[in-house]
Amino acid sequence: MSSSRVPDQLIDTASKILAVAKKKGADAADVVVSQGASHGISVRDGKRENAKASENRGFSLRVFRGAKVASVSTNDDSDIDTLVERALAMAAVSPEDPYASLADSARLAREAPDLDLYDETEVSPEALAERALAAEAAALDVKGVTRSSGAGASRGEVGFVLVTSDGFSGGYRRSYSSVSVSVVAGEGAGMQRDHDYDARAHDGDLDPPAEIGRKAGERAAARLSPRQVPTRRNAAVIFEPRLAASMIGSLAGAITGSSVARKTSFLRDKLGKPVLKAGLNLIDDPAIRRGAGSQPFDGEGVLSERLVMVEDGVLRQWFLSTALGRELGFETNGRGTRSGNSLSAAPTNLVLEPGPKTPAELMADIGTGLYVTELIGHGVNMVTGEYSRGASGFWIENGEIAYPVSQMTIAGNLKDMFMAMTPASDIDRRFSIATPSILVEGVTLAGS
């Protein structure tokens, strides 16, 4: 194991680009350097199918001239002068932006914590192939599974460096390992497909490949011989954790500053008002050690701190960068994020705090409903909150799972669905959106 600190060479390169920008007339500037490397193996039917390896490095320069700003990107730092001149020329002809600027220097992270995001363990292509093969074999061993849709394993790392003309200089890197497998159960028109996967910053934290494969096989086999159920109104559904995360992802998107500023969020008028049931809390915590979304500072160099986004059901703040904060009348809360030339805002490790009851206890409470294990389509209108997605899973009768069902549609409005959510106790903390199973009551289930 080693520090998450990036190599000094990347910071030196960013500093060199910044110095040229200042020399050539930029009033202010910042430079981002991103670097990554990965390799992976995919297998099918016990044979290696594909092997991939990649390395990349990118540079992004943002310059300010008065209230004008421009950004340029490149993957070649051999001609810094031309890069800088192009950015300054673009800024000269850009419209003034009253909100864009570097982050307030008082908010910058001076001592970034090491969150143990980097694991220097080397995993050979041969070892990756063995993992993928083991996952696939375990899945195929499950009774009812008839064929593989493929398995894969990968290992990689990414690095991020930011240097600003206000004196910030820092970076971090993270590693990752993953294993995934997808299989088919049954034959002909009765075939059912499912999958399982795991991804971690530290290689040693990965679930055993055979366990991942077994779960994938059991999930597929359990879905055989699904039934259809009649349409129901005011129905109850329970989303398993990995699908509940999509619900919380929609909530996150609706409370992001860019959506609010552009009036594309159905929650844009809900600040300080209830958006979830009383008692529910939504936390964004960038300082979780080895967390999938952890970061010591944001894309502007601002110290990333724990935020309570929803407290006792009430929406307390938006995800904000410096510019979005100014546009909406607030200060940044350290959620600026870089994507190419753009700077927006996004969550880090978003956690819906679990409730006291297990999924089985929630099933017993509702008596009848749908336990959702697959969602189909992208039927979410972020402007109105209208929700309509295909679903399959298991029908609940007498408080217990009775049989698999398919060809259902869940319909409602996310405003109402969020207010009708009850989290279970089975939170899955592996990924950047961590949720337990979630019960939602009062939706429409369109079936046969």
Summary of the structure (lengths in Angstrom):
residues: 448
radius of gyration: 24.1
end to end distance: 55.1
largest distance: 73.9
contacts: 1610
relative contact order: 0.14
helix: 24%
strand: 40%
